[in-house]
Amino acid sequence: MPVLYEHGVICGMTEARAQLERELADIDEQQSQLKNEVVELKRSLGNFEHAHRRHVQHLESKVSGLQTRNDELQQSTFWRMTGPLRWTVQHGRTATATLRSFPKRLPRGLALAHRVLAEDGWQGLAAEIGRRLRQPVHIDSRPAVEYEVDDHIRPLTLPASDDPEVSVIIPTYGQHELAYTCLKSLAEHPLPFGIEVLLIDDHAPESAADALASVDGLILICNTENLGFLRSCNRAAERARGRYLLLLNNDTLLLEGCLDALHRTFVEHQHVGAVGARLIYPDGRLQEAGGIVWRDGSAWNWGRGEDPEDPRFNYVREVDYCSAACLMVPTELFRELGGFDERYAPAYYEDTDLCLALRDRGYSVLYQPAATVVHFEGASHGTDESSGLKAYQVRNRDRFREKWAMRLQDHLENGVCPERERDRVDGPRVLWIEACMLTPDQDSGSLRTWRLLGILCRLGCKVTFMADNLENSQPYTRDLQAMGVEVQHAPYTRAIGDYLRREGAQFDLIVLCRHYIAIKYVDLVRQVAPSAQLLFDTVDLHYLRLRRQAALDASANTRKLAEETYREEISVAARADLTLVVSDVEREELAKELPSARVEVLSNVHDPVAICPPPEGRAGILFVGGFQHPPNIDAVEFYAREIWPLLRASHPEVRTFVIGSRMPGSLRRFGEEAGLDMLGYVDDLEPYLLGCRVSIAPLRYGAGVKGKVNQAMSYGLPLVATKVSMEGTGFSDDEDVLIADQPEAFAHAISSLCVDDALWRRLSESSRACVERTVSTAATTVRLRSLLQAS
C-alpha cells in the first residue's frame, strides 16, 4: 500500500493504475499456487484416509481373529489342564518380586514395627501385622525419593499480603535450617490468594531473628519465655489477620499445590471445621492419611509406612482428626473454641482434641490428599516417649480420654476394623460398580451417576466407586476423589471379584450398573455380602431400546441382541432388592414383565441456571449427544436428511451445531456435506447452551430419559423433540417443549422458535421451572434419601 500511495499521489493516476495491475497479477499468481496446494493436500488426505481405513480394517480383522483364538484356547482341554501351572507361575513371580524388594523393605518394616510397638503396644502391633497380611500384595514400583533439609540459609523473600486470606503459623525452637526449609517451600510456589507467615521463636538459645535475618516478608514473634507448641500457636493466632489459620510444624516441607488444596476444600465442601494434609516421610513413604481415635483414647496415623498413592489414602474423607503438623482452620472458629485447650500444654493431643471439639459442634474434619507435606518427624522433639517433650504424649493421652470418654464410647477398641474406622461417617457404606470410568463431560449416563455419587457423599455415605475395567483415567479419578469418593483401580486392585471377596462384607449397599456388568457379579455379591442391599441400576432399559431399534432397522441381529439383553436384565432385576430406572415408562414396562420386582425411578440430575440470556442476539440450532450411543447417530442422520433441508429453505442463514464425543468420521463427513457444523467433542458446552436459539432432540428410538432434554431445559433453551425423546419426562407439548415426529412439523416448530420471541420466552421459563420441580439436585436428594431409608 505505501508503494501504491507513492504512485497515485506523487506520480499520478497512470502510474498508480499500472502498479495496481502489477499487484493484482501477483495476487492472482499466489491464488493459483494456493489452489494447486489445496488440490495436492486434498489428494494426500484422500490417500491417507484410504490407507487409514485399510489399516483399521486390518486391525479389526486381527482383533477378531485373536478374540476367536482366545475363546478357543480358554475352552480347550489344554487350558484347563495347565491352570494349576499358570497359578504357580503367577504367584511365583509375585513371591520373587517380594523377595527382591525384601532388603529395601526390611529396615523400613522394622522401624515401623518399633514405632507401632512404642505407641500402641503389642496389641496394636499384632493388629497392624494382621491387617497387612490381609491386604493384597502390591510391590511399590515408585522411584526412590529422599527429601532433605537445606543445610544453608540463603536470602529468601516470602509472599506477604496486607490483606491475607491465610495466616501461616510456625512455632520453632532453634534448628533454624528446618524452619528455613519450611519457609522456602512456602515461597517456591505461587498462590491464588495472599498469605502472611508468622514464625514464633519459642525463646530458643540462638535467636531466630539473627539466624533468619536474610528472610524477607516474615512476621517474627519472640516469646520472652518458652511456651511450647500449644501456647505459641494460641499466641500467634491472636495476631493473625487471615480468614484461615494454617498451623504448621517447623519440620515440614510443603509440596506444590498443598496450600491451595487445603484452602479449596473449604469452598468445595460444606460446614468444614478443619482440613489436614497427607503427610509423608522424607523417603516418600506415607506417614499419615488422617487419624483414627480409639475408644481408649489412643490414636493411629492411618496408612503409616504404606504407599501414598494407594487409593485408600487418596480421597477426601471425614476423619477423627488430622495432625497439626499441617492443619488449616477458620480463624474465627479457632478463636471461638478458645484455641488449643491448654490442659495439653506444652504439646501433644491438642490437635486431636481440637478436631473432636469441632466435630462436637457439628463441623466436619476432612483429610485432603491433594495437599502433600513432607514431615521430618522427630526432628523437632525426637521419638522417645519416655523423656523430653515426647513424654507429654503419654500423659495427655490420659487427659484426652477423660475429657472425651462419653463420645469415645461410639468408637471401637484399639485396632478393631481400622478399614471401617478410617471413615467417620454416619450414613451407609456404598459400593458402586460401573462398566468404565465416568466421563461426565462426554455422556449423559456418566453425568447422572456422577451427580448421584455427589449427593450420596453429601448425605453422609461412604462411597466407593469401581470401573469394571479398573480404569484410572484423569482428571476423572482425581475429581471423584476430591468429591469424597474412594476410587479403587489397578494396579492396587487386580479384579473386581477379588475385591468383593476381600471387602464386600463391609458395605451396606452395593449398586451394579448396566445388565452386562450386573450379570457378572450378582451371584458373587449375594455370596460375599449377604447383609448388603443389592441395587441394579439399569441406566436405561437396554432391551427396550434395542427392541425399538430392531423395529426401525428390521435387523435380525438386533432382534436377537434385544432378546438376549431382555433375559439378562430381567434375570438381574429378579435377584436384586431394588431396580432403578429413569422414567415412569420404564417402571411400568418392568412391572408388566416382572410384577414381583421392586422398581423405583431415579432420573437424571440437572439444576436450572440462575440467569438465562434473552432470545435477542441468540442464533443457531444445537444438537448434543454422545455418539457411542447409536440412537444419536440415527438422530443426526434423520435430521440432516429429512428436516434440515426443509428448515434451510425458510431460514437459509441458520446454522446447526452438532456436538458430542466419539463422533464417527463417516457421520462427520455426512453432516458436513449436508451443511451442518459437525463440532464433535468440545471442552465447554455452556457458550452454546447460552448462545443458541433452539435445541433439538430428533431421536427415532431409544429408552430412558434423554440427558440432552434435561440439560437444554435447565439452561432455559427451548427444545423441539420427538415423542420418544420426551418419553418419561412428564413435560407437555406447547407448554414446556414443542413435540413433533414428522419432518415438516419438526422444521416448522424450529422455525416458530426462531422468529417468535414470546413463544421462546414462555417455553424458556416453563422449562426451567419443570427442571427445578422434577430433576434438580434438591428434588433428587429427597428421592435418594427416601430410597436409602427404605433400604
C-alpha positions in Angstrom: 0.0 0.0 0.0 2.8 2.6 0.6 4.0 1.9 -2.9 0.5 2.4 -4.3 0.2 5.7 -2.4 3.5 6.9 -3.8 2.5 6.1 -7.4 -1.0 7.6 -7.0 -0.3 10.8 -5.1 3.2 11.7 -6.2 3.4 10.2 -9.7 -0.2 10.4 -11.0 -3.1 8.1 -11.8 -1.5 6.3 -14.8 1.4 5.0 -12.7 -1.0 4.1 -9.9 -3.1 2.0 -12.2 -0.1 0.2 -13.5 1.1 -0.5 -10.0 -2.3 -1.8 -9.0 -2.4 -4.1 -12.1 1.0 -5.5 -11.1 -0.1 -6.2 -7.6 -3.3 -7.9 -8.8 -1.3 -10.0 -11.1 0.9 -11.1 -8.1 -2.2 -11.9 -6.1 -3.6 -14.0 -9.0 -0.4 -15.9 -9.2 -0.4 -16.5 -5.4 -4.1 -17.7 -5.5 -3.2 -20.1 -8.3 -0.4 -21.5 -6.3 -2.6 -21.9 -3.2 -5.3 -23.7 -5.3 -2.7 -26.1 -6.5 -1.5 -26.7 -3.0 -5.1 -27.3 -1.8 -5.7 -29.8 -4.6 -2.5 -31.6 -3.6 -3.5 -31.6 0.1 -6.9 -33.0 -0.7 -5.3 -35.7 -2.8 -2.9 -36.5 0.0 -5.7 -36.5 2.5 -7.7 -38.8 0.4 -4.8 -41.2 0.1 -4.2 -41.0 3.9 -7.9 -41.7 4.7 -7.9 -44.7 2.3 -4.8 -46.1 3.8 -6.2 -45.4 7.3 -9.4 -47.3 6.5 -7.5 -50.2 5.2 -5.3 -50.2 8.3 -8.3 -50.0 10.6 -10.0 -52.9 8.7 -6.8 -54.9 9.0 -6.5 -54.3 12.8 -10.2 -55.1 13.3 -9.7 -58.3 11.4 -6.7 -59.2 13.5 -8.5 -58.4 16.8 -11.5 -60.5 15.7 -9.1 -63.4 14.8 -7.3 -63.1 18.1 -10.5 -63.0 20.1 -11.7 -66.1 18.3 -8.4 -67.8 19.0 -8.5 -66.7 22.6 -12.0 -68.1 23.1 -11.0 -71.4 21.6 -7.9 -71.5 23.8 -9.8 -70.8 27.0 -12.4 -73.5 26.2 -9.7 -76.1 25.4 -8.7 -79.1 27.5 -5.1 -77.9 27.4 -6.0 -74.5 29.0 -8.0 -76.3 31.9 -5.1 -78.8 32.5 -2.5 -76.1 32.7 -4.5 -73.9 35.1 -2.5 -75.0 38.2 0.8 -74.4 36.4 -0.3 -70.9 35.5 -1.3 -70.2 39.1 2.1 -71.4 40.3 4.0 -69.2 37.8 1.9 -66.1 38.6 2.3 -66.4 42.4 5.9 -67.4 41.9 6.6 -64.1 40.1 4.9 -62.2 43.0 7.0 -64.1 45.5 10.2 -63.4 43.6 9.4 -59.7 43.4 8.6 -59.7 47.1 12.0 -61.3 47.9 13.9 -58.9 45.7 12.4 -56.0 47.5 13.0 -57.5 50.9 16.4 -55.9 51.6 14.9 -52.5 50.9 11.7 -53.1 52.9 13.2 -54.8 55.9 14.7 -51.7 57.6 11.5 -49.8 56.9 9.4 -52.6 58.3 11.5 -52.9 61.5 11.3 -49.1 62.0 7.6 -49.1 61.6 7.2 -52.1 63.9 9.2 -50.4 66.6 7.1 -47.2 66.2 3.8 -49.1 66.4 5.0 -51.1 69.4 6.1 -47.9 71.2 2.8 -46.1 70.6 0.2 -48.9 70.6 1.8 -51.8 72.4 1.9 -55.4 71.5 -1.9 -55.5 70.8 -1.5 -52.6 68.3 1.5 -54.3 66.6 -0.4 -57.6 66.3 -3.4 -55.8 64.8 -1.2 -54.0 62.3 0.5 -57.2 61.2 -2.8 -58.9 60.8 -4.2 -56.1 58.7 -1.2 -56.0 56.4 -1.3 -59.8 55.9 -4.9 -59.5 54.7 -4.1 -56.8 52.1 -3.3 -57.9 48.5 0.4 -58.0 47.6 1.4 -54.8 45.8 5.0 -54.2 45.0 5.7 -50.5 45.3 7.4 -49.6 42.0 7.7 -45.8 42.7 11.2 -44.4 42.1 13.2 -43.8 45.3 12.9 -40.3 46.6 14.6 -38.6 49.5 13.6 -35.1 50.6 16.3 -33.3 52.6 16.7 -30.3 54.9 18.5 -27.3 53.5 21.9 -27.1 55.1 22.5 -23.4 54.3 20.2 -20.4 55.0 20.2 -18.1 52.0 18.3 -14.9 51.1 14.6 -15.6 50.7 11.5 -13.5 50.1 8.2 -14.8 51.4 4.8 -13.7 49.9 3.4 -11.1 52.3 -0.1 -9.6 51.9 -1.6 -6.6 53.6 -5.0 -8.4 53.4 -4.1 -12.1 53.8 -6.5 -14.9 53.2 -4.4 -17.4 55.2 -2.2 -16.8 58.2 0.6 -19.4 58.4 1.7 -20.1 62.0 5.0 -21.8 62.5 6.3 -22.3 66.1 10.1 -23.0 66.2 12.7 -23.6 68.8 16.2 -23.5 67.3 17.0 -25.8 64.4 16.8 -22.9 62.0 17.7 -24.9 59.0 14.4 -26.9 59.5 12.4 -23.6 59.7 14.2 -22.2 56.6 13.4 -25.4 54.6 9.7 -25.0 55.6 9.7 -21.3 54.7 11.4 -21.9 51.4 8.7 -24.4 50.4 6.1 -21.6 51.1 8.0 -19.2 48.8 8.6 -21.6 45.9 5.1 -22.0 44.6 2.8 -19.1 43.6 -0.6 -18.9 45.3 -4.0 -17.6 44.0 -4.5 -15.7 47.3 -2.5 -13.7 49.8 -0.8 -15.0 52.9 1.2 -13.9 55.9 3.7 -16.0 57.7 4.1 -15.8 61.5 7.1 -17.5 62.9 7.2 -17.9 66.7 10.6 -18.1 68.3 9.9 -20.0 71.5 12.8 -18.4 73.4 15.5 -20.5 71.8 19.2 -20.0 72.8 20.0 -18.9 69.2 17.7 -16.1 68.1 15.5 -16.8 65.0 15.8 -13.1 64.2 19.6 -13.5 63.8 19.6 -16.9 62.1 16.8 -15.9 59.6 17.8 -12.3 59.1 18.1 -12.9 55.3 14.4 -13.9 55.0 12.2 -11.0 54.0 8.4 -10.9 54.5 8.5 -12.9 57.8 6.5 -11.7 60.8 8.6 -12.8 63.7 7.1 -13.2 67.2 9.6 -13.7 70.0 8.4 -15.4 73.2 10.1 -14.0 76.4 9.8 -17.5 77.9 9.5 -21.0 76.5 5.7 -21.6 76.0 5.8 -24.8 73.9 3.9 -25.6 70.7 0.4 -25.2 72.0 0.7 -21.8 73.7 2.9 -20.5 70.9 0.1 -21.3 68.4 -2.5 -19.7 70.6 -0.5 -16.5 70.9 0.2 -16.2 67.2 -3.5 -16.9 66.4 -4.4 -13.8 68.4 -2.3 -11.6 66.0 -3.3 -13.4 62.8 -5.2 -11.3 60.2 -6.2 -14.1 57.7 -9.6 -15.7 57.3 -7.9 -19.1 57.9 -5.1 -20.3 60.0 -2.5 -22.8 58.8 -0.9 -24.5 61.8 2.4 -25.8 60.6 5.3 -27.6 62.2 8.7 -26.2 61.5 10.0 -29.6 60.4 7.8 -29.7 57.3 8.2 -29.1 53.6 5.1 -28.3 51.6 4.9 -29.7 48.1 3.4 -27.8 45.2 -0.3 -27.1 45.4 -0.6 -28.0 49.1 -1.8 -24.7 50.5 -4.2 -24.1 47.6 -5.7 -27.6 48.0 -6.3 -27.1 51.7 -8.0 -23.8 51.2 -10.1 -25.1 48.2 -11.5 -27.8 50.4 -13.5 -25.2 52.5 -15.0 -23.9 49.2 -15.9 -27.3 47.7 -17.3 -28.9 50.9 -20.0 -27.8 53.3 -19.6 -27.0 57.0 -15.9 -27.8 57.3 -14.1 -27.1 60.6 -10.6 -28.2 59.7 -8.6 -29.7 56.9 -5.5 -31.7 57.2 -2.8 -32.8 54.7 -1.3 -36.0 53.6 1.9 -36.4 55.5 4.8 -38.4 54.0 8.2 -39.3 55.3 11.4 -37.9 53.6 11.8 -41.2 51.8 8.4 -40.9 50.2 6.5 -43.4 52.4 3.2 -42.4 53.8 3.3 -41.1 57.4 -0.4 -40.2 57.9 -3.6 -40.1 55.9 -5.8 -38.7 58.7 -6.1 -40.2 62.1 -8.2 -42.8 63.9 -9.1 -42.3 67.6 -9.9 -45.5 69.5 -12.2 -46.0 72.5 -9.3 -45.9 74.9 -8.1 -42.5 73.7 -5.1 -43.9 71.8 -4.7 -42.8 68.2 -3.4 -44.2 64.9 -1.8 -42.5 62.0 -3.8 -44.2 59.3 -1.6 -45.7 56.5 1.7 -45.2 58.2 4.6 -46.7 56.2 2.4 -47.6 53.2 2.3 -46.4 49.5 0.9 -42.9 49.5 -0.6 -43.5 46.0 -2.8 -46.4 47.2 -6.5 -45.5 46.5 -7.3 -46.0 50.2 -5.4 -42.8 51.0 -6.3 -40.6 48.1 -9.9 -39.3 48.5 -11.2 -36.5 50.7 -12.9 -38.1 53.7 -14.2 -37.2 57.1 -11.8 -38.4 59.9 -11.5 -38.3 63.6 -8.5 -35.9 63.4 -5.7 -34.6 61.3 -2.3 -33.7 62.7 -1.4 -30.1 63.4 1.8 -30.7 61.6 -0.2 -29.2 58.8 -3.8 -28.2 59.7 -6.0 -25.4 58.3 -8.8 -24.0 60.5 -11.1 -20.9 60.1 -9.6 -18.2 62.3 -12.9 -17.1 63.9 -13.8 -20.7 64.7 -10.4 -21.3 66.3 -10.9 -18.3 68.4 -14.5 -19.2 69.4 -13.1 -22.5 70.7 -10.5 -20.7 72.7 -7.7 -22.0 70.6 -5.9 -25.2 71.7 -7.1 -26.5 75.1 -4.2 -25.5 77.5 -4.7 -28.6 79.6 -2.5 -30.3 77.0 0.3 -27.8 77.3 3.1 -27.7 76.3 2.2 -30.2 73.4 0.6 -33.4 72.2 -3.1 -34.3 71.8 -4.0 -30.6 71.4 -4.8 -31.2 67.7 -6.8 -34.4 68.3 -8.8 -32.5 71.0 -9.4 -29.5 68.7 -10.7 -31.8 66.0 -13.1 -33.6 68.3 -14.3 -30.2 69.6 -15.1 -29.1 66.1 -16.9 -32.4 65.4 -18.8 -31.9 68.6 -20.1 -28.6 67.3 -21.3 -30.2 64.0 -18.4 -29.3 61.8 -16.5 -31.9 59.7 -12.8 -32.6 59.9 -11.5 -33.5 56.4 -8.4 -35.2 55.2 -7.2 -33.7 51.9 -4.8 -36.0 49.9 -4.1 -33.3 47.3 -2.2 -31.4 49.9 1.1 -33.3 50.4 3.6 -32.4 53.1 7.0 -33.9 53.9 7.3 -34.3 57.7 10.7 -34.8 59.1 9.0 -36.4 62.1 11.1 -36.4 65.2 13.5 -33.8 64.0 11.9 -31.3 66.4 11.1 -33.3 69.5 12.5 -36.8 68.9 10.5 -40.0 69.1 11.3 -41.3 72.6 8.1 -41.1 74.7 9.9 -41.7 78.0 11.8 -38.5 78.0 11.8 -34.9 76.8 8.8 -33.2 75.3 7.6 -36.6 73.8 6.8 -37.8 77.4 3.8 -35.4 77.4 2.2 -37.6 74.7 1.6 -40.4 77.2 0.3 -38.0 80.0 -2.0 -36.1 77.6 -3.5 -39.3 76.2 -5.0 -40.0 79.7 -6.3 -36.4 79.9 -7.8 -36.7 76.4 -9.6 -40.0 77.3 -11.0 -38.5 80.5 -12.4 -35.4 78.6 -14.0 -37.3 75.7 -14.9 -40.6 77.4 -18.6 -40.3 76.6 -18.1 -39.5 72.9 -15.5 -42.3 72.5 -18.0 -44.9 73.6 -19.1 -45.0 69.9 -15.6 -45.8 68.8 -14.1 -49.3 68.6 -11.4 -50.8 70.7 -7.8 -50.2 69.6 -7.0 -51.9 66.3 -10.5 -53.3 65.6 -11.7 -52.8 62.0 -9.4 -49.9 61.0 -10.7 -50.1 57.4 -14.1 -49.0 58.7 -12.9 -46.6 61.4 -10.8 -44.6 59.0 -14.0 -43.1 57.6 -16.0 -41.3 60.3 -19.4 -41.3 58.5 -22.9 -41.7 59.8 -24.6 -43.0 56.6 -24.4 -46.4 54.8 -21.3 -47.6 53.0 -22.0 -47.8 49.3 -20.1 -49.7 46.6 -20.9 -48.5 43.1 -19.7 -50.7 40.2 -19.9 -49.3 36.6 -18.7 -50.5 33.2 -15.9 -47.9 32.9 -14.7 -44.7 34.3 -17.3 -41.9 34.5 -16.8 -39.2 31.9 -19.5 -36.6 32.8 -18.3 -34.2 30.1 -18.9 -36.8 27.4 -22.1 -38.7 28.1 -25.4 -38.3 29.9 -25.2 -41.6 31.8 -21.9 -40.7 33.3 -23.2 -37.2 34.3 -26.2 -38.8 36.1 -24.1 -41.2 38.0 -21.5 -38.6 38.9 -24.2 -36.3 40.4 -25.8 -39.2 42.3 -22.5 -40.1 43.8 -22.0 -36.5 44.9 -25.5 -36.5 46.5 -24.7 -39.7 48.4 -21.5 -38.2 49.7 -23.4 -35.1 50.9 -25.9 -37.4 52.6 -23.1 -38.8 54.8 -22.5 -42.0 52.9 -19.0 -43.5 52.4 -18.9 -44.1 48.7 -16.5 -46.4 46.8 -16.5 -46.4 43.0 -15.1 -49.1 40.7 -15.0 -49.4 37.0 -15.2 -53.0 35.7 -12.0 -52.4 33.7 -10.4 -51.0 36.9 -9.6 -47.8 34.9 -7.7 -44.9 36.4 -8.4 -42.0 33.9 -7.5 -38.4 34.7 -8.9 -36.0 35.5 -11.9 -38.1 36.3 -10.4 -40.2 39.1 -8.9 -37.2 40.8 -12.1 -35.2 40.5 -14.2 -38.1 42.1 -11.6 -38.3 44.9 -11.8 -34.6 45.5 -15.6 -35.0 45.8 -15.1 -37.6 48.6 -15.4 -40.8 46.5 -12.9 -43.6 47.0 -11.9 -44.9 43.6 -10.5 -48.4 43.6 -8.4 -49.1 40.5 -5.5 -51.0 39.0 -2.8 -51.9 39.9 -3.9 -51.7 43.6 -6.9 -53.8 42.8 -6.4 -56.6 40.3 -10.0 -57.9 39.8 -13.5 -56.8 40.9 -14.1 -60.4 42.1 -11.1 -60.3 44.4 -12.1 -57.0 45.9 -15.6 -58.2 46.5 -14.3 -61.3 48.3 -11.9 -59.3 50.4 -14.0 -56.2 51.2 -17.6 -56.9 50.2 -18.9 -57.6 53.7 -18.1 -54.1 54.9 -20.7 -52.5 52.5 -24.3 -51.8 53.4 -25.4 -51.1 49.8 -23.9 -52.4 46.5 -25.0 -50.9 43.2 -24.4 -52.9 40.0 -24.9 -50.8 36.8 -26.0 -52.0 33.4 -27.1 -55.5 32.8 -23.8 -56.8 31.2 -21.9 -55.7 34.4 -24.5 -56.8 36.9 -24.9 -60.3 35.4 -21.2 -61.0 36.1 -21.3 -60.1 39.8 -24.9 -60.5 41.1 -24.3 -64.0 42.5 -20.9 -63.2 44.0 -22.4 -60.2 45.8 -25.1 -62.3 47.3 -22.4 -64.8 48.4 -19.8 -62.4 50.0 -22.2 -59.6 51.2 -25.4 -61.3 52.3 -26.3 -58.4 54.6 -25.9 -55.8 51.9 -28.8 -54.4 49.9 -28.3 -55.1 46.2 -29.4 -52.4 43.7 -29.5 -52.8 40.0 -29.2 -49.5 38.1 -30.4 -50.1 34.6 -29.2 -46.6 33.5 -31.8 -47.2 30.8 -33.7 -50.4 29.9 -31.4 -51.6 27.2 -33.7 -54.3 25.9 -36.5 -51.8 25.3 -34.2 -49.5 23.3 -32.9 -52.5 21.3 -36.4 -53.7 20.5 -37.3 -50.3 19.2 -34.2 -50.2 17.1 -35.0 -53.6 15.7 -38.4 -52.4 14.7 -36.8 -49.5 12.9 -34.0 -51.2 11.1 -35.7 -54.7 10.7 -32.4 -56.4 11.6 -32.4 -60.0 12.7 -29.2 -59.4 14.6 -30.7 -56.5 16.5 -33.7 -58.6 17.4 -31.5 -61.4 18.7 -29.4 -59.0 20.8 -32.6 -57.4 22.2 -33.9 -60.7 23.4 -30.6 -61.7 24.9 -30.5 -58.4 26.7 -34.1 -58.9 27.9 -33.2 -62.2 29.5 -30.2 -60.7 31.3 -32.0 -57.5 32.5 -35.0 -59.5 33.8 -32.7 -62.0 35.5 -30.7 -59.4 37.4 -33.9 -57.4 38.3 -35.4 -60.6 39.7 -32.4 -61.1 42.0 -31.9 -57.5 43.1 -33.5 -55.9 46.2 -34.3 -52.8 44.2 -34.1 -51.9 40.5 -33.5 -48.3 39.4 -34.9 -46.9 36.2 -35.0 -43.4 34.9 -38.7 -42.9 33.9 -42.2 -44.0 34.8 -42.5 -45.6 31.4 -39.7 -48.0 32.2 -41.1 -48.7 35.6 -44.4 -49.6 34.0 -42.6 -51.8 31.5 -40.8 -53.7 34.2 -43.9 -54.0 36.3 -45.6 -55.7 33.4 -42.7 -58.1 32.7 -41.7 -58.8 36.3 -44.5 -57.9 38.8 -42.6 -59.2 41.8 -39.7 -56.8 41.4 -39.3 -53.6 43.4 -38.7 -50.8 40.9 -38.1 -47.1 41.6 -37.4 -44.1 39.4 -34.2 -42.2 39.8 -33.7 -40.0 36.8 -31.1 -37.5 35.6 -29.9 -34.7 37.8 -29.9 -31.1 36.5 -30.2 -27.7 38.1 -31.7 -24.7 36.3 -29.4 -21.8 35.6 -30.0 -18.7 37.7 -29.7 -16.3 34.7 -30.9 -17.1 31.2 -29.9 -14.7 28.3 -32.9 -13.5 26.4 -33.7 -14.6 22.8 -32.3 -11.4 21.3 -28.8 -11.9 20.0 -29.1 -15.7 20.1 -28.5 -17.7 16.9 -28.2 -21.3 15.8 -29.6 -24.7 16.5 -28.0 -27.1 18.9 -27.8 -30.9 19.0 -25.9 -32.6 21.8 -25.3 -36.3 22.3 -22.5 -38.9 22.7 -22.0 -40.9 19.6 -21.1 -44.1 21.3 -24.9 -44.3 21.6 -26.4 -45.5 18.3 -29.7 -43.6 18.6 -27.8 -40.3 18.5 -26.1 -41.2 15.2 -29.5 -42.1 13.7 -31.0 -38.9 15.0 -28.4 -36.7 13.3 -28.7 -38.6 10.0 -32.5 -38.3 10.2 -32.2 -34.5 10.9 -29.7 -33.9 8.1 -31.6 -35.9 5.6 -35.2 -35.0 6.2 -35.5 -32.0 8.5 -32.6 -29.7 7.7 -33.4 -29.2 4.0 -36.9 -28.0 4.9 -35.5 -25.6 7.5 -32.9 -24.1 5.2 -35.5 -23.4 2.6 -37.2 -20.9 5.0 -34.1 -19.9 7.0 -31.0 -20.1 4.7 -28.9 -18.2 7.2 -29.4 -20.6 10.1 -26.6 -22.9 11.4 -26.9 -26.2 13.2 -24.1 -27.2 15.7 -23.7 -30.9 16.3 -21.7 -31.6 19.4 -20.8 -34.9 21.1 -17.9 -37.1 22.0 -16.7 -40.0 19.8 -18.2 -38.8 16.6 -17.5 -41.3 13.8 -15.6 -40.0 10.8 -18.4 -41.2 8.4 -21.0 -39.2 10.3 -18.8 -36.1 10.4 -18.4 -36.3 6.6 -22.1 -36.9 6.1 -23.1 -34.0 8.2 -20.6 -31.6 6.7 -21.7 -32.5 3.2 -25.3 -31.6 4.3 -24.1 -28.3 5.6 -24.1 -28.9 9.4 -21.4 -27.7 11.8 -20.0 -31.0 13.0 -18.0 -29.9 16.0 -17.7 -33.3 17.9 -16.4 -33.0 21.4 -16.0 -29.5 22.9 -14.4 -28.7 26.2 -17.0 -26.2 27.2 -20.6 -26.7 26.2 -22.0 -23.7 28.1 -21.4 -21.0 25.4 -23.6 -23.0 23.0 -26.3 -23.6 25.6 -26.4 -19.8 26.5 -25.9 -18.6 22.9 -28.0 -20.9 20.6 -31.7 -20.1 19.8 -33.1 -23.7 19.8 -32.1 -27.1 21.0 -33.2 -30.3 19.2 -33.7 -33.9 20.0 -34.8 -35.7 16.8 -34.4 -39.3 18.2 -36.4 -42.0 16.4 -35.8 -44.7 19.0 -34.3 -45.1 22.5 -35.2 -45.7 26.1 -34.8 -43.9 29.4 -34.8 -40.1 29.9 -32.6 -38.2 27.5 -29.9 -36.1 29.1 -29.9 -33.7 26.3 -33.5 -32.9 27.0 -33.0 -32.1 30.7 -29.7 -30.2 30.0 -31.2 -27.9 27.4 -34.2 -27.2 29.6 -32.1 -26.5 32.6 -30.5 -23.7 30.6 -33.8 -22.3 29.6 -33.0 -23.2 25.9 -36.3 -24.1 24.2 -36.5 -27.6 22.8 -38.0 -29.2 19.8 -38.1 -33.0 20.2 -39.8 -36.2 19.1 -42.2 -38.1 21.3 -39.6 -40.8 22.0 -37.1 -38.1 23.1 -39.6 -36.8 25.7 -40.7 -40.2 26.9 -40.9 -40.4 30.7 -40.2 -36.8 31.3 -43.8 -35.7 32.0 -43.3 -32.5 30.1 -46.2 -31.2 27.9 -46.3 -30.2 24.3 -46.6 -26.5 23.7 -46.4 -25.8 27.4 -42.9 -26.9 28.2 -41.5 -28.0 24.9 -42.5 -28.4 21.2 -43.0 -32.1 20.2 -43.1 -33.2 16.6 -42.3 -36.5 14.8 -42.8 -35.7 11.2 -40.0 -33.8 9.4 -42.4 -31.0 8.2 -43.8 -30.4 11.7 -40.3 -30.6 13.3 -38.9 -28.0 10.9 -42.0 -25.8 11.4 -41.5 -25.9 15.2 -37.9 -24.9 14.9 -38.9 -22.1 12.6 -41.5 -20.8 15.1 -38.9 -20.6 17.9 -36.5 -18.8 15.6 -39.0 -15.9 14.9 -41.4 -15.8 17.8 -39.8 -14.2 20.9 -42.9 -14.5 23.0 -43.1 -18.3 22.4 -39.4 -18.6 23.1 -39.7 -16.8 26.5 -42.7 -18.8 27.6 -41.0 -22.1 26.9 -37.8 -21.0 28.4 -39.4 -20.0 31.7 -41.6 -23.1 31.8 -38.6 -25.5 31.1 -36.5 -24.2 33.9 -39.5 -24.5 36.3 -40.0 -28.1 35.2 -36.4 -28.9 35.8 -36.4 -27.4 39.3 -39.5 -29.4 40.2 -38.5 -32.8 38.8 -34.8 -33.4 38.3 -33.0 -30.8 40.4 -30.4 -31.7 43.0 -32.9 -30.8 45.7 -35.6 -33.0 44.3 -33.2 -35.9 43.7 -31.7 -35.6 47.2 -35.2 -36.0 48.7 -35.8 -39.0 46.5 -32.4 -40.6 47.2 -32.7 -40.1 50.9 -36.1 -41.8 50.9 -34.6 -44.8 49.0 -31.8 -45.1 51.5 -34.1 -45.0 54.4 -36.3 -47.7 52.8 -33.3 -50.0 52.0 
